[in-house]
Amino acid sequence: MNQYFTTTQGAITRLMKLKRELGGALMSTTIVGRRKDGREVSGLQAVLLNARNGQLACFVQASTMEE
């Protein structure tokens, strides 16, 4: 499991890289983000959207292979 704390631009860059790298393998990877208001968002698209809106505090990437 990897947890990321970075700038908004850094988060967007990392999430876009994950999106390209994972391609069709999203089923084996879980991405969960925590918004600045404390709410949790799940899924790459939702986390990326919140990062672009500047609402993301951090996110976690976990592979089912690691668990």
C-alpha positions as CSV (number, residue, x, y, z in Angstrom):
1,M,0.0,0.0,0.0
2,N,1.3,3.4,-0.9
3,Q,0.0,6.6,0.6
4,Y,0.7,9.9,-1.1
5,F,0.9,13.4,0.3
6,T,1.9,15.9,-2.3
7,T,0.9,19.2,-4.0
8,T,-2.3,19.2,-6.1
9,Q,-0.3,19.2,-9.3
10,G,1.8,16.3,-8.0
11,A,-1.3,14.3,-7.1
12,I,-2.8,14.9,-10.6
13,T,0.4,13.9,-12.3
14,R,0.7,10.7,-10.2
15,L,-3.0,9.8,-10.7
16,M,-2.7,10.3,-14.5
17,K,0.5,8.1,-14.5
18,L,-1.4,5.4,-12.5
19,K,-4.3,5.6,-15.0
20,R,-1.9,5.1,-17.9
21,E,0.1,2.3,-16.2
22,L,-2.9,0.4,-14.9
23,G,-5.0,0.5,-18.0
24,G,-7.3,-2.5,-17.9
25,A,-5.8,-3.7,-14.6
26,L,-7.9,-1.4,-12.4
27,M,-9.8,-4.4,-11.0
28,S,-6.7,-5.4,-9.0
29,T,-5.9,-2.0,-7.7
30,T,-7.8,0.1,-5.2
31,I,-7.4,3.8,-5.0
32,V,-9.0,5.7,-2.1
33,G,-8.7,9.4,-1.4
34,R,-9.4,11.5,1.6
35,R,-10.8,14.9,0.9
36,K,-9.8,18.0,3.0
37,D,-13.3,17.9,4.7
38,G,-12.6,14.4,5.9
39,R,-14.8,12.5,3.5
40,E,-13.5,9.5,1.7
41,V,-13.7,8.9,-2.1
42,S,-13.1,5.7,-3.9
43,G,-12.0,4.9,-7.4
44,L,-9.4,6.4,-9.7
45,Q,-11.8,8.7,-11.5
46,A,-13.4,10.1,-8.3
47,V,-10.0,10.6,-6.7
48,L,-8.7,12.3,-9.8
49,L,-11.7,14.6,-10.0
50,N,-11.3,15.6,-6.4
51,A,-7.6,16.3,-7.0
52,R,-8.4,18.5,-10.0
53,N,-10.9,20.4,-7.9
54,G,-8.3,21.0,-5.2
55,Q,-10.3,19.0,-2.6
56,L,-8.0,16.1,-2.0
57,A,-5.8,15.9,1.1
58,C,-4.2,12.5,0.4
59,F,-4.8,9.2,-1.4
60,V,-3.9,5.6,-1.0
61,Q,-3.1,3.0,-3.7
62,A,-3.3,-0.7,-2.8
63,S,-3.0,-3.7,-5.0
64,T,-5.0,-6.9,-4.2
65,M,-1.7,-8.7,-4.8
66,E,-0.2,-6.9,-1.8
67,E,-3.0,-7.6,0.7
